Amino acid sequence: MTNKSLSEGASSLKKINTKESKNLTKSSPKPNSVESVKVAMRMLDTMALSRRAMRITELADMMGETKPRIHRHLATLKEMGMVEQEHATERYRLGWRLFQLGEAAGAQFDLRYRAEPYLIKLRDELKQTAVLAIPINDQPMVIATAENIYARICVSVKPGNRPVPHCSAFGRLMLAYSSPLSLQTLLPQNLVAETDNSLIDRQVVLDRLPLIRERLYDYAAGEMMVGINTLVVPIFRDGEVLAGALGIVGSVQEIPEPPLPTQISLLQKYAHELSTQMKSKKYEELVSKL
């Protein structure tokens, strides 16, 4: 083969390689992990600030991103448990995995570990299952319990449980300290009953919220399950910010309607102590009124 042929062959090969390289560059996405993380964090921040489930189009418009890009990120976050998708509406909301990460990184104020001794005290003194819940997007999520070890039949509540907003004591207490926008989202016109005793009149629920804020407790006898009552009180931090709720769950024979004053006072005593630890004097206002 002549030098000329070799030169022409090399030139042709160079052109082919250059063309293939251009095609590869053109067809392959340019991954930028840092930028992807930024978009994902912005997305989670947007969802958290909105305090409600959102559609892809709404997220894309608020973030100034394309729908395909938002969809790709949501699909990955959903796979990782960072977001969840509502089957009925196809909207997206923050997921359980975020709560787990937040709990692990909860050095700012660790309500769960502060409250665990109080849960044991409540269980032992009132002989009922004691429950701790926190607000996630103004909806309750149970994060710790101390199950009743004294009763023959124990009412069990598992961490991760999400009581219904309108007809549970934990739910209504969270609603009492939620934003007007959350009330519109969480209290639609047609509320669904869990039992025949469930409170499903939207206006009646709304009228009850100021009373909850005034007396600092609520209860829901037979609303989530027939024969079962729940009594809850709020826990505050940094002034009047709702940090969580402390409650007891048991049969209506043992937690009557209305609950016993001794049950209310003991719950509020421990919630007061927890709130004081987290720089809130909210319960001192209640004491001053008595």
Buried (B, 14 or more C-beta within 10 A) or exposed (E): EEEEEEEEEEEEEEEEEEEEEEEEEEEEEEEEEEEBEEBBEBBBEBBEEBBBBBBBEBBBEBBEBEEEBBEEBBEEBBEEBBBBBEEEEEBBBBBBBBBEEEBEEBEEBEBBEBBBEBBEBBBBEBBBBBBBBBBBBBBBBBBBBBBBEEBEEEBEBEBEBBBBBBBBBBBBBBBBBBEEEBBEBBBEEEBEEBBEBBBBEBEEBEEBBEEBBEEBBBBBBBBBBEEBBBBBBBBBBEEBEBBBBBBBBBBEEBBBEEBEEEBBEBBBBBBBBBBBBBEBEBBEEBEEEE
